[in-house]
Amino acid sequence: MDITPLQVCVPSWSPGHTARRGHPMTTPNERHEALFTTFVSAFLNKDLAQVAPCLAPHFEWRLPSGETYTGKENALAFMAKRFADPNGPEFTESSSFAFHGDTVIQTYTVKAMGANGQRQLVAGLDVYQVEGGFIVRKDAYWKQLS
């Protein structure tokens, strides 16, 4: 049996299920919502084993600092380092998504270490691109709130 990328990330979805007249039972937005539910839960729980299946091999992560990590393995290595850092960002569970075809926009808040050594509240906005059931790009922007 062939496993599609979406099945790996979202086990409840399976190919071949159809509604009336051969139309897929899920829309692209529904599939993207399922993908992002899995991805965000895994990211917040620092669970790289669950993050990995959501990312394309050529995944690109553009950080607010301007750094870019290209390739799934490079991005996962950076995530592991960041997740292990006690001074790393603290992401909140509160976020919202807007789905526009293969572009997904996420807004959230995060506490990040400032230059003064104090945690600062930051508003985040990430723009994602999805292709073939995988996240191919995460472009992150932060705005200091406090």
VOVOKE-667649 format. One record per residue: x, y, z of N, C-alpha, C in turn; residue in three letters. Coordinates in steps of 0.05 Angstrom, whole numbers, plus 5000, padded with zeros to 4 digits. Example, Ala and Ser with C-alpha at 12.3 -4.5 7.8 and 13.67 -1.06 7.14 Angstrom:
526448865156524649105156526449345156ALA525749555142527349795143525850015157SER
END
This chain:
501749765000500050005000501850255000MET501250434982502750694982501650875003ASP503451015016502551215037503151485026ILE501151655026501451935017502552095040THR503752335034504852505056502652575076PRO500252625067498152705086497452475105LEU497552225095496952005113498951985135GLN501452035129503552015150503052225171VAL502352465163501952685182499152675195CYS497252585180494452585190493252305184VAL493652125203492851845198489851805192PRO488051985200485251945196484351985167SER486052105151485352155123486451925106TRP484951835087485951635069485051685040SER486851625021486151684993483951494984PRO482451574964480451394953477751434965GLY477551554988474851614999473651834982HIS471251784973469951974956467152024965THR466252264959463452334964461952284938ALA459852434934458252404910459852454885ARG459352294865460352324838463452354836ARG464752214854467652204852469152444863GLY467752624877469152854888470452774915HIS472852864920474152804946472452894969PRO472552744991470952815014472053065029MET474653125024475853345038476753555017THR476653805025477654015008480554075015THR481954214997484754285004484954435031PRO483054615037483154755063482854555086ASN481054365083480654165105483253995108GLU484553925086486953765088489153935101ARG489354195093491354375105490854415134HIS488254445142487554475170488554235186GLU488153995176488953745189492053745191ALA493353815170496353825169497354015191LEU496154255192497154455211496354385240PHE494054255244493454165271495553975281THR496453795264498553605272501153745276THR501953925257504454065258504754235283PHE502654405288502854585310502854435337VAL501254235339501254075364504053955369SER505253845348507953725351509953935357ALA509854165344511754385348511554485377PHE509154535387508854625414509754425435LEU509554165428510453955446513353885441ASN514654025423517453975417517953685409LYS516053585393516153305385517053285356ASP519653265352520753265325519953025308LEU519352805322518452565307515752605294ALA514152785305511552845294511653085275GLN513653265280514053495262515053395235VAL516953215235518453135211516653045188ALA514552875193512952785170511353005157PRO511053235170509553455159511153625140CYS513853595140515653765124516553625099LEU516653785077517753685052520853655055ALA522053475039524953445040526353705034PRO525253875018526554135011525354365027HIS524254305050523154505068525054735073PHE523954975075525655215080524355365103GLU525955435123524955585146526455845147TRP525056065143526156335144525356455172ARG527456505188526956605215526656905215LEU525457015237525157305239527857455239PRO529957315248532657435249533957465222SER532757335202533957345175535357085167GLY535956915187537156655181535256485166GLU536256315149534656115134535855845137THR534155645143534955365144533655225120TYR535255125102534254995078534654695081THR532554545074532654255076531454165103GLY529853955101528453855125530353785147LYS532553645141534353555162535753785175GLU536553995160537754235172535754375190ASN533254405181531254535197530654375223ALA530454115221529953945245532353965264LEU534753975254537054005272536954265287ALA536254485273535954735286533754735307PHE531454615300529254595318530054445344MET531554225340532454075364534254245382ALA535954395370537754575385536054795400LYS534254905385532555125396530755015418ARG529554785414527754665434529354595460PHE531854525458533454455481534554695496ALA534454925484535555175496533655285517ASP534455295543532655395564531955695560PRO533555835544532956115538531556145511ASN530755925499529455935473526656055475GLY525456105453522756225453520656035466PRO518756165479516556015492513956085476GLU513155895459510755945442508255885458PHE506156045453503556005466501855815449THR499955695462498155515448496055675433GLU495855925438493856095425494856185398SER493556095377494256185350491756165333SER491956305310489756285291490956245263SER489356125246490156075219488256185198PHE489356265175487756335152488756165129ALA486956025116487755845094486855975068PHE488756005050488356125024489655945003HIS488255744994489455554975491855414988GLY494155434976496555304986498155495004ASP497055725010498355915028496855915055THR498255885076497055885103498456095120VAL496756255133497856475150497056405179ILE499056425197498656365225499456615241GLN497756685261498556895280498556775308THR500456875324500856755351502456945368TYR502756885393504557035411506756855421THR508956975428511356825437512857005457VAL514056875477515857025494518656955485LYS520257155478522957115468524857285485ALA527357185487529357315502530257565487MET530157795500531058045488533958095492GLY535058295479537858365482538558435511ALA536558525526537058595554537058355573ASN536658115562536657875578533957815591GLY531957975585529257935595527357825573GLN525457655582523557555562521657785554ARG521057795529519257995518517057865503GLN514657985505512357875490512557975461LEU512157785443512457835414510057725400VAL509057875380506857785363508257655338ALA507357415332508557275309506557245287GLY507557245263506057195239507757025221LEU506756785214508256605197506656565171ASP508056565149506756505123507956245113VAL506256055109507055785100506155735072TYR507655565058506855455032506655155035GLN504655045022504154755023504154654995VAL505554424991505554294965505353994969GLU503553864956503353574957502953454984GLY501653605002501153505029503353555049GLY505453695040507653765058507954065061PHE508954155084509754435087512454465073ILE512554655054515154695040516554955049VAL515055135061516355385071514855495095ARG516455595114515455735138517055995139LYS515656215134516956475134515856625158ASP517556675179516656775205517357075208ALA515457225219515857505225514957555254TYR516557705269515857775297515758075300TRP513858165317513658445325513658465355LYS515458615366515758645395513258795406GLN512058675427509758805440510458925467LEU512458825481513158935507516158955509SER
END
